[in-house]
Amino acid sequence: MTVTAESRTVELDPRRNVPGTRPGFSSTLRAEWIKFWSVRSTMWSTVMLFVLGAGLTALICATNAEWLASSEADESPGSFITFGLTFAQITAIVLGTLTVTSEYGTGMIRATLAATPRRGAVLAAKALVLTGTLFVAGTVTAFAGYFAGNFFLDREGIGLALSDDGVLRSMFGSGLYMTGLGLLAAGVGILVRHTAAALSMVLALVFVAGNMAFLLPGTWGEWVAKLMPGNAGSPVAVPVPFNPEALTPWTGFAAFGAEVLVLLVIGWMVFQRRDA
């Protein structure tokens, strides 16, 4: 509606009945970035991702380099050059979960939605902040682990060059996989709105259900196992997968990405209709 006072015309938002404009997406994104990095758990989770990912890769290569160079080895050095990311997955899942559930735990979600009523914009901003952080952290960690671990492999004459098949892909694939896991955890967090419950569900899905699925009988059981999120997404993060029956790296990641996208869409639909 329009109100005239002292020869001035002020446009009012008919839905809010107060003067002003809604914050644009750039403002929403900036707000989410500030909230994300103002919480201590973000820094600690990112540091632990690096320490576990790079540190354990260096350790496993140092302790297994001699065996890998021997005739007794039944694994490729490429299976170990990003080994630490197997454990760093946990920190990516924690970070993705807390991106959503921490606001529900403190009640800050109400203030967020009061400031930015467009819920889709809030979720998109959270997803972008999480994606940028985990992709950079995962990729940097993979490169750090590669250079540290490859030092010990080189000493045994079995080092891997970045130009070797699958190595460079696994460096950036590690960032992609960490990002996918974080978004998967965020999607579950949107649905359950409880940190412990979301963490338990995602960790069980990735680490327990994914391995147990290989016990299912028949061809259908084999495909169920291959399409479990952790099993489908992880091959892109290693030059040579431990399981030769896994989907090829990009095929598996495409399936994993589709699963994450479906979950996020469901979460967005629920978030739009449910009270804060």
PyMOL commands that set and color helices and strands:
alter all, ss='L'
color gray80, all
select helices_A, chain A and resi 25-37+40-69+77-79+85-106+108-115+119-155+167-192+195-215+218-227+229-237+249-273
alter helices_A, ss='H'
color red, helices_A
select strands_A, chain A and resi 2-5+8-11
alter strands_A, ss='S'
color yellow, strands_A
deselect
rebuild
show_as cartoon
